[in-house]
Amino acid sequence: MKLVAFLQAAGEAAAQTGAPAQQGAGGLFGGNSGFLIMMLLLFVVMYFFMIRPQQKKQKELRKFRESLQKGDKVVSSGGIYGTIVELKDHYALVEVDQNVKIRIDKSTILKDMSDMPQAK
């Protein structure tokens, strides 16, 4: 409460002496430079919590797709479970049941199901 009274008194004294009062230059850092610093800090936080982990995840998925081999059990982005029968540059031939094979794009393969626990 004493601080508020002091600031009011200082403002009135400045008004009486004809000195211009500072307006809009206050704040934590002061002025436009404070805004730029806060925006920079916000971007850094967003980079380390959102962008960087997503890039790491995409890199791991790309490595996984490059390491696919015949006989791997996979799941596509559409939810199709199957075993890889044949691999080409851009697609994989996946067997989903006995004598039922479908061709799916490699970019839709999400994960390897060989390490997943089997349902009983």
N, C-alpha and C positions, 0 to 999 in steps of 0.2 A: 504494500500500500504506500509506503514511503517513496518507493521508486517511481510510482505513477505521479505522486505529488511533485517530486523533483523534476520529472520530465515536463509536466505541465508548467511549472514555474520557469524552467529553462526556455520553453517555447514562448511564454509571455515576455520574458526578458529579451529574447531575440526580436520579437515583434516590436517592442518599445524602442530598441536601439536601431531598428531599420535593417538589421542583418537578415538575409534570406534564410528561412528555415529549410533544412534538408527534407525533401519529400521524395519517396520512392527509392532512395538509395540505401535504405536500411536493410534489415534481414540478417540471416545467418552469415552469408558470405558477402553480401553487399552488391547491389546492382546487377548488371548483365553478366559479369564474370561469374558470379555465384550461380546463375541459371545455367551457364555453360558447363560449369563443374558438376552440377547436379545431373545434368543430362548425360554427361560423359560417364559418371559413376553408374547411372541407370543402365546405360548401354553395356558397360563392363559386366555388371551383374547379370543382365540378360544373356550375354555371350556365354558366361561360365555355367549358368544354370539351365539354359535352353538350347542354344545353338551347338555348342561343343558336344554335349552328350548325344544329340541327334546325329551329328556327323560321325561320331564313333560307332553308333549303332548301324548306320548305313555302310560304313567300311567293313564291319564284321559280317553283315549280310552279303555284301559283294564277295568277300573272301569265301563264305560258305557256298555261294552259288558257283564260284569257280572251282571249288573242290568236290563238287558232286560227282558221284561215280555210279556205275551200273549196280543195281541191287540195293541202293539206299532207299530207306522208307522216308517219304516226304509228305508234307501237307501244302496244298496250294492256298492262295489267298481267298479262293472261293469255297474252301473247306473240303476239298477233295483229298482223301487219304489214298496213298498208293505206293507202289514200288517202281523205281526207275528201271526200265527195260532197255532204253536206248537214249543216247545223248547226242545232240547236234549243237551247232553254234548258238542258235537262238531258241531252241525248243527241246523238250524232253518227251519221250514216249513213256507214259506211266501206266502200269497195269493196276487197275482198281479192283478187279475180281478175276477169277479164272477165265482166260480168253477174252477179257474185256480190257482193251487198251485205248487210252486217249492221248492226244497230243496237246501239251500245254506249254505256254511260253515260259522260259526260264525265269523271267522277272516276276512271275506269280508264285514261285516256290518260296515258302517262308521259313520252314524249319525241318530239321531231321527228326523223324519220329523213332529212331532206333534206340534212343536213350530214355524215352518216355516209359513210365510204368504201364504194364499191360493190365487191362480191365479183366476182372474175373467173372 
